[in-house]
């Protein structure tokens, strides 16, 4: 009890100091949930408390779930990691590489030297990018009147590549295309597929693209961090009637739900008696799938949405099939070979197979990689490992 009180203290201090408006977190060791806690408010200036079942926009934490869906189809033989992805989604045949802009500001495009594969899409080596971290893509979208990905309009998926597939790592919209591949292979909408094959088996009853009335009644508000450091509620919601369900970042959910997913990965594809993925599939997802290519830091092109993101502070990082893999032990205690990623509104998870630890922490703050949220994540991890 005293050890989990130390975790309480870390989260309560951050909420009391208003480093974050509210926070919900959970952690597991050796297959058992050892901590659940929530502090602060769902919205600054309002009375509704943050609770362990508070719903938030989990954003790019969606990616691992889409990756699991894609890998389930690889298991079934309906998708291949290394065949041209355009064989499944022909729209990708039109994708070109951006080589710059002419004197009039028009984009200069050429055909890619090799086809995009599902492996490229899941490892962020396809050449696709996000406007948030690419000034070139911002310029392209402005020149062609192409909407951003969070619009969930199909036109948002028509952006070009920044380089030929396989050449380097660039965080981008590839997982949204992987979601399209799951839909093509299964004949189901992505959300319906996830519900049938992932959420229902794992008991993830509060996770979906389209919020139910129950979820909305527990929803936390996204907040913007101003230049003065103060947090203010902002009007933001992923479209609830989208043209496509955003496999790269469209889900709403709870930390209680998400840890069921991370426990499934930690337990080699099984949770609560349900075998969602084969052990060898999870092993592949958790292994370096990009060869000698390394993960790169991400420099913001849109400061209201993201700060600069330092992903290499603890040495070279690799990418599995939708997970980042740290190659060195981190100061809070995360083992080398652990899996992790995050959501744009400063939600985070990690999976440490070596020590059988997984944790999930959710706030609702923009811009991403918020200094106070990152500090809180480190303190939370340290307290979790200290409690073992």
Helices and strands as residue ranges (DSSP letters): H 2-16, E 22-29, E 32-40, E 56-57, G 59-61, H 62-76, G 85-87, G 90-94, E 96-101, E 107-111, H 118-123, G 131-133, H 135-144, G 149-151, G 154-158, H 174-186, H 190-194, I 195-199, H 200-202, H 213-217, E 223-225, E 231-233, E 252-253, H 255-266, E 270-271, E 274-275, H 279-285, E 317-319, E 324-326, E 339-343, E 347-352, E 357-362, E 365-366, H 371-387
